[in-house]
Amino acid sequence: MNKLFLIVLIGVGALVGFRLWGGGGGHPAMFADARLSDALDRQSGAGEVLLVKATASWCPPCKQMDRDTFSDSTVAEWFGSRGEGAMAIALDVDKYGADAQALGVRSMPTVILFVGGEEAARFSGYRDPEQLLSWLEQNAPARLSGAK
């Protein structure tokens, strides 16, 4: 009986760990597949917004933000309502270490907002959808070029 309990406990622990820290491979749909330099070039016009999420595959809070925050419909709606005037990318710090270093990323997740190609604001650590939206409203221009 003790062996069976131990096996079940290990199995449940593995499933919970997979869900919290390893489950799901990619990033939410709002993230474009683009390099930092390309994204900055594309979103460098007056009032255009680029959100950069510095992340790593081994970062539990990054995965939690992907699940809870960046997959939230209100966050996706905020970006969608701004059309081509807003873009988001995920910067893998292990894959693009030089870019992460140039941006001064020291912890993850770090979220950096660029407006017109210039850094406007940043934060590090987990934020829920309401906190992220409030931060975006405080730091992004009310009307973006290319907005619907």
Backbone bond lengths (Angstrom), bond angles and torsions (degrees), N, CA, C in turn:
res aa  C-N    CA-C-N  psi(-1)  N-CA   C-N-CA  omega(-1)  CA-C   N-CA-C  phi
1 M - - - 1.454 - - 1.525 111.14 -
2 N 1.318 117.36 -40.28 1.459 120.28 179.65 1.515 111.51 -65.29
3 K 1.341 118.05 -36.03 1.467 120.82 177.69 1.528 110.28 -64.86
4 L 1.310 116.63 -43.64 1.462 120.79 -179.89 1.532 110.06 -63.20
5 F 1.310 117.80 -44.06 1.462 121.67 177.80 1.524 110.66 -59.83
6 L 1.331 116.78 -43.42 1.464 121.45 179.95 1.528 110.81 -64.15
7 I 1.313 117.94 -41.88 1.470 121.87 179.52 1.530 110.08 -64.26
8 V 1.341 116.82 -44.24 1.465 120.68 179.03 1.531 110.03 -64.22
9 L 1.322 116.76 -42.46 1.464 121.00 179.62 1.525 111.28 -61.98
10 I 1.315 117.34 -43.31 1.470 121.41 178.10 1.528 110.23 -64.34
11 G 1.325 117.19 -42.50 1.464 120.83 178.88 1.511 112.60 -62.16
12 V 1.325 116.76 -45.59 1.464 120.73 178.48 1.525 109.91 -64.28
13 G 1.320 117.29 -42.37 1.467 120.92 177.97 1.516 111.84 -60.22
14 A 1.324 116.44 -41.35 1.468 120.38 179.00 1.528 110.77 -64.77
15 L 1.325 117.64 -42.13 1.469 120.34 178.74 1.514 111.67 -64.66
16 V 1.327 116.63 -43.46 1.466 119.99 179.01 1.522 109.83 -64.31
17 G 1.319 117.72 -44.13 1.462 121.07 178.36 1.513 112.03 -61.61
18 F 1.323 116.62 -40.76 1.465 120.33 177.78 1.515 110.33 -62.35
19 R 1.324 116.62 -43.29 1.466 121.30 -179.10 1.534 111.45 -65.08
20 L 1.345 116.29 -42.89 1.458 119.50 -175.84 1.518 113.19 -78.98
21 W 1.330 117.39 -40.05 1.461 118.78 -168.89 1.518 115.18 -120.36
22 G 1.294 118.49 -14.21 1.443 116.74 -175.83 1.503 114.85 -134.48
23 G 1.293 117.44 -11.66 1.452 119.98 -174.42 1.508 112.83 -70.00
24 G 1.292 116.29 134.69 1.458 120.16 177.60 1.508 111.00 85.39
25 G 1.301 116.86 128.40 1.447 119.83 -174.14 1.506 114.67 -91.05
26 G 1.324 117.58 -53.40 1.451 119.80 -170.28 1.508 113.90 -88.45
27 H 1.303 113.73 -171.50 1.456 121.92 179.06 1.518 108.92 -99.18
28 P 1.331 117.42 159.34 1.461 120.01 177.07 1.532 111.83 -56.62
29 A 1.316 114.92 158.65 1.467 121.82 -173.36 1.518 114.13 -59.55
30 M 1.330 118.36 -24.01 1.465 119.63 -177.58 1.524 113.25 -66.73
31 F 1.341 117.96 -16.43 1.459 121.25 -177.66 1.518 111.10 -87.64
32 A 1.333 115.67 122.23 1.460 121.82 177.12 1.522 109.00 -77.71
33 D 1.298 116.11 151.48 1.455 121.94 176.32 1.526 107.52 -90.40
34 A 1.321 115.93 91.59 1.468 120.49 -177.00 1.520 109.65 -148.82
35 R 1.306 115.83 150.01 1.468 121.69 173.96 1.523 108.65 -76.29
36 L 1.317 116.44 155.34 1.457 121.37 -178.08 1.522 111.74 -56.76
37 S 1.323 117.93 -48.61 1.470 120.60 -177.37 1.526 111.28 -62.07
38 D 1.335 117.40 -40.64 1.466 120.99 178.75 1.533 110.96 -65.78
39 A 1.337 115.97 -42.71 1.462 120.33 -179.67 1.528 110.90 -65.19
40 L 1.333 117.35 -41.88 1.470 120.17 178.10 1.519 111.01 -64.14
41 D 1.334 117.38 -39.96 1.467 120.23 176.79 1.524 110.81 -62.39
42 R 1.322 116.06 -43.48 1.470 121.39 -176.87 1.523 111.85 -68.27
43 Q 1.333 117.65 -35.82 1.462 121.80 -174.72 1.525 112.21 -106.61
44 S 1.325 117.51 32.77 1.468 120.29 -176.42 1.528 113.55 -94.37
45 G 1.324 117.26 -1.97 1.461 120.16 179.35 1.518 111.50 -69.78
46 A 1.309 115.87 159.38 1.467 121.45 -178.86 1.527 110.50 -55.25
47 G 1.315 116.28 124.27 1.454 121.22 176.33 1.509 115.63 82.17
48 E 1.320 118.52 -4.86 1.457 120.20 179.19 1.523 109.75 -78.55
49 V 1.340 115.72 146.13 1.454 122.48 -172.72 1.520 110.70 -117.04
50 L 1.343 114.95 136.29 1.458 121.75 172.08 1.523 107.15 -127.86
51 L 1.321 116.04 124.64 1.459 122.11 175.19 1.527 107.47 -104.17
52 V 1.326 116.29 123.73 1.468 121.71 179.02 1.513 107.50 -113.15
53 K 1.334 115.48 122.67 1.462 121.15 175.59 1.521 107.38 -105.66
54 A 1.343 117.01 110.22 1.465 121.18 175.35 1.517 107.27 -80.98
55 T 1.329 116.11 125.25 1.450 121.68 -169.58 1.523 110.76 -146.47
56 A 1.320 115.75 171.78 1.459 122.16 174.62 1.525 108.63 -150.09
57 S 1.311 115.76 152.51 1.463 120.16 -178.01 1.523 112.15 -63.96
58 W 1.309 117.76 -22.65 1.464 122.60 -176.77 1.529 113.00 -97.81
59 C 1.318 118.78 10.30 1.472 123.31 -173.93 1.535 111.00 -98.06
60 P 1.351 118.76 105.05 1.469 120.34 179.86 1.529 114.46 -59.68
61 P 1.347 120.98 -44.18 1.475 118.21 178.81 1.535 112.50 -63.96
62 C 1.339 117.32 -30.37 1.470 120.34 177.05 1.527 110.05 -64.33
63 K 1.314 116.40 -44.96 1.465 120.69 179.14 1.527 110.74 -65.47
64 Q 1.333 116.46 -37.79 1.455 119.99 178.70 1.529 110.27 -65.19
65 M 1.328 118.10 -40.68 1.471 119.98 177.20 1.526 110.83 -65.46
66 D 1.339 117.25 -37.41 1.465 119.15 176.30 1.525 110.17 -59.50
67 R 1.333 116.15 -45.85 1.470 120.84 -178.37 1.518 112.61 -69.90
68 D 1.332 116.95 -47.48 1.464 121.16 -170.18 1.527 113.47 -91.08
69 T 1.312 116.85 -41.57 1.463 121.01 -168.42 1.522 112.02 -99.35
70 F 1.323 116.58 -59.06 1.461 119.58 -174.36 1.522 112.96 -73.95
71 S 1.324 117.89 -15.53 1.466 121.23 174.95 1.519 112.34 -92.81
72 D 1.318 117.19 -4.32 1.459 122.07 -179.32 1.530 110.25 -67.75
73 S 1.310 115.92 137.19 1.468 120.34 -176.07 1.533 112.49 -64.11
74 T 1.331 118.19 -32.57 1.467 119.05 -179.92 1.527 111.57 -71.09
75 V 1.312 117.20 -32.56 1.470 121.03 176.41 1.529 109.09 -69.56
76 A 1.325 116.48 -46.49 1.464 120.16 177.77 1.527 110.76 -60.79
77 E 1.323 116.73 -38.56 1.465 120.82 178.79 1.533 111.02 -64.92
78 W 1.334 117.41 -39.23 1.465 121.25 178.67 1.520 109.52 -58.14
79 F 1.327 117.11 -46.86 1.466 120.29 179.65 1.522 110.75 -70.53
80 G 1.308 117.91 -43.57 1.460 121.25 -179.00 1.510 113.25 -61.34
81 S 1.328 116.83 -34.85 1.462 120.28 -178.29 1.525 112.11 -71.78
82 R 1.304 117.48 -12.01 1.466 121.79 -179.02 1.525 112.59 -100.83
83 G 1.324 116.54 3.70 1.458 121.42 174.34 1.513 113.27 53.67
84 E 1.330 115.15 -137.98 1.465 121.22 -178.51 1.524 112.84 -72.17
85 G 1.327 117.21 -7.29 1.460 120.96 -179.26 1.508 114.13 -77.19
86 A 1.343 117.94 -6.92 1.464 121.40 -179.73 1.515 109.82 -136.13
87 M 1.314 115.02 140.97 1.455 121.58 -179.39 1.528 108.10 -145.38
88 A 1.325 116.81 147.87 1.461 121.33 176.50 1.528 108.29 -130.34
89 I 1.343 115.71 139.61 1.463 120.76 174.72 1.521 108.82 -132.91
90 A 1.323 115.16 154.50 1.460 122.09 173.83 1.529 107.20 -105.49
91 L 1.315 115.85 125.72 1.462 122.16 -178.99 1.528 108.37 -105.11
92 D 1.323 117.08 105.98 1.462 121.98 177.95 1.526 107.98 -74.10
93 V 1.327 116.52 112.75 1.466 120.68 -174.45 1.523 112.61 -68.67
94 D 1.323 117.54 -22.68 1.462 119.91 176.93 1.525 111.01 -78.39
95 K 1.302 116.25 -36.35 1.469 121.51 -179.29 1.531 111.72 -80.51
96 Y 1.334 116.59 -37.09 1.463 121.86 -176.76 1.536 109.96 -122.54
97 G 1.317 115.03 58.20 1.462 121.31 -177.11 1.514 113.69 -59.56
98 A 1.324 117.56 -37.72 1.467 120.24 -179.74 1.529 110.59 -64.79
99 D 1.332 117.08 -40.44 1.470 120.45 177.35 1.527 110.25 -64.84
100 A 1.331 116.66 -43.58 1.465 120.66 179.52 1.523 110.54 -62.29
101 Q 1.317 116.52 -41.29 1.461 120.37 179.03 1.528 110.76 -66.00
102 A 1.331 116.78 -42.77 1.468 120.81 179.17 1.532 111.21 -61.30
103 L 1.332 116.60 -32.40 1.458 121.02 178.94 1.532 112.49 -83.41
104 G 1.326 117.12 -6.96 1.459 120.26 -179.91 1.516 113.73 73.62
105 V 1.339 116.76 31.06 1.461 120.77 179.40 1.525 108.60 -73.65
106 R 1.319 115.69 123.55 1.468 121.03 -179.00 1.523 112.78 -118.86
107 S 1.328 117.37 -18.58 1.460 121.27 178.57 1.517 108.51 -147.78
108 M 1.318 114.59 164.46 1.456 118.83 -178.08 1.514 111.02 -132.89
109 P 1.307 114.16 150.11 1.455 125.92 -6.77 1.531 111.35 -72.33
110 T 1.312 114.87 146.11 1.460 121.89 168.37 1.525 105.84 -116.62
111 V 1.313 116.39 128.89 1.462 122.00 -179.99 1.524 107.22 -115.58
112 I 1.325 114.53 125.33 1.464 120.90 -177.32 1.523 108.42 -120.80
113 L 1.320 115.71 132.64 1.461 122.18 178.50 1.517 108.59 -107.36
114 F 1.322 115.65 123.14 1.464 122.23 174.26 1.520 107.56 -107.07
115 V 1.312 116.55 134.99 1.460 122.16 174.62 1.518 106.81 -123.37
116 G 1.335 116.14 121.47 1.455 120.71 -178.01 1.522 112.76 61.55
117 G 1.325 117.33 29.59 1.458 121.82 177.65 1.521 114.82 86.36
118 E 1.337 117.33 -2.92 1.473 121.56 -179.51 1.526 109.79 -113.31
119 E 1.333 116.48 142.49 1.462 119.38 178.09 1.522 109.65 -64.15
120 A 1.339 115.27 128.51 1.464 121.41 -179.83 1.524 111.72 -107.91
121 A 1.332 117.71 -33.75 1.461 120.90 -177.08 1.525 108.98 -166.18
122 R 1.344 114.99 160.93 1.464 120.41 174.85 1.518 109.78 -155.53
123 F 1.320 114.69 158.44 1.460 121.22 170.93 1.519 108.17 -147.79
124 S 1.314 115.34 159.52 1.461 121.81 174.81 1.515 108.36 -123.82
125 G 1.321 115.19 146.07 1.458 120.56 178.81 1.506 112.44 101.33
126 Y 1.318 114.15 171.35 1.453 122.23 -177.04 1.526 111.46 -68.51
127 R 1.333 116.19 139.73 1.466 123.80 170.19 1.525 107.41 -134.88
128 D 1.332 116.69 139.76 1.457 119.72 175.49 1.527 108.87 -82.06
129 P 1.325 118.63 174.10 1.473 120.09 -176.92 1.527 113.87 -56.71
130 E 1.324 117.56 -42.49 1.468 120.32 -178.89 1.523 111.02 -64.89
131 Q 1.323 116.87 -41.51 1.465 120.58 179.14 1.530 110.69 -65.33
132 L 1.337 117.22 -41.89 1.459 120.31 178.85 1.525 110.68 -64.24
133 L 1.318 117.34 -45.90 1.466 120.42 -179.41 1.524 111.49 -62.84
134 S 1.305 117.03 -40.49 1.461 120.41 177.37 1.523 110.29 -61.89
135 W 1.318 117.08 -43.90 1.467 122.64 178.57 1.536 110.58 -62.38
136 L 1.333 116.49 -43.55 1.461 120.02 178.29 1.524 111.10 -62.93
137 E 1.322 117.47 -44.17 1.465 121.16 -179.74 1.532 111.37 -62.67
138 Q 1.318 116.92 -35.03 1.466 121.26 179.58 1.526 112.34 -72.82
139 N 1.341 116.85 -29.74 1.460 120.36 -168.90 1.520 115.65 -114.29
140 A 1.319 118.82 -14.29 1.458 121.38 179.93 1.525 109.19 -99.73
141 P 1.322 116.76 149.09 1.460 119.10 177.35 1.520 110.84 -62.93
142 A 1.320 116.28 147.45 1.463 121.42 -178.63 1.527 111.63 -63.25
143 R 1.300 116.99 -38.64 1.472 121.82 -179.42 1.507 109.07 -121.49
144 L 1.295 117.21 121.50 1.456 121.77 -179.31 1.518 110.16 -99.81
145 S 1.323 115.69 147.91 1.456 117.85 173.85 1.526 108.10 -66.52
146 G 1.284 117.50 142.12 1.456 121.71 -179.22 1.523 113.87 81.53
147 A 1.320 118.57 3.76 1.464 120.78 -179.10 1.516 110.01 -68.45
148 K 1.320 114.55 149.79 1.464 120.75 -179.69 1.505 111.25 -68.77
